[in-house]
Amino acid sequence: MEIQGTGGVRPPDRVQGPGKVARTQDVTPAGGGSDQVSLSETGRLLNRALQLPEVRQDRIEQVRQAIAAGKYETPEKLGKAVEAFLRDERG
């Protein structure tokens, strides 16, 4: 038996960019119903996370450094310092 040629197998065609897409019309499903989407708990959490405000990493780092240096003042810390000062002054 003698094999000649590649038996009609040819190399792949060249891939081209996207072409024009014909405009479609809205179609009502055959059952007349509507589509529904159900999100998992993970999907709901991800959705909530994406809606959170942007984190200011530079500000977080400033606060961390101030806390580490003992220089971060909070209203609670200031209130305790004032109370201690007044106690000391009263004797």
ZIJO-V495783 format. One record per pair of residues at least 12 apart in sequence whose C-alpha atoms are under 10 Angstrom apart, sorted by the first residue. I is the first residue (numbers start at 0). GAP is how many residues later the second one is. Records with the same first field share a line. If there is no record, write none. Layout:
I = GAP, GAP
This chain:
none
